[in-house]
Amino acid sequence: MKTGLDTYFETNRGKLDVELPDDEHIWREISKNMDRSENGKRWFLRIAAAVLLLLSVGVAGIVFVLKYPSPKPHEFTLADVSKPLADKENVYRFVLQEKMKQVNVSSIDPASYQRMISELGHLDMQYERYLEDLNTLGDQPRIIQGLIRCYELKIKIMERTLCEINKTERYENKRNVL
């Protein structure tokens, strides 16, 4: 069953096909479409390159900061307060080093050693807090007394530990003699 339009096309085909296709127009449209797809690829590559560049700069910055940390501002210490306090601090440090050498040379049970290290660690944290206060508030007498007290307590802990070690060694020597 043919419609009127079909019969019209059949009868007038020769008249309708008189024009030749415009090859240049067709190729222009094809090249535009190709340019659009290439532009899309170019944009994607540009974005990927920018992201890669930003990541590289970020990683390089992190590595640089970790490798070369910024210098700390001068921390206020007892030596900055007065010469006698600096001398006193040096004496305390020397005594602590000598006591630690004595503890390390002796035979101490692990539980006593852990207890001593734990107590010294708590005093170290307290000492750091006092130093922060000294840096922010200045040389206040109570802060200075706290710093000195930390040293004194550390020495007492070391002496107590050495007394326990000596007592244990004497007991073991008595037991070995009997």
Buried (B, 14 or more C-beta within 10 A) or exposed (E): EEEEEEEEEEEEEEEEEEEEEEEEEEEEEEEEEEEEEEEEEEEEEEEEEEEEEEEEEEEEEEEEEEEEEEEEEEEBBBEBBEEEBBEBBEEBEEBBEEBBEBBEEEEBEEEBBEBBEEBBEEBEEBBEEBBEBBBEEEEEEEBBEBBBBBBEBBBEBBEBBBEBBEEBEEEEEEEEEE
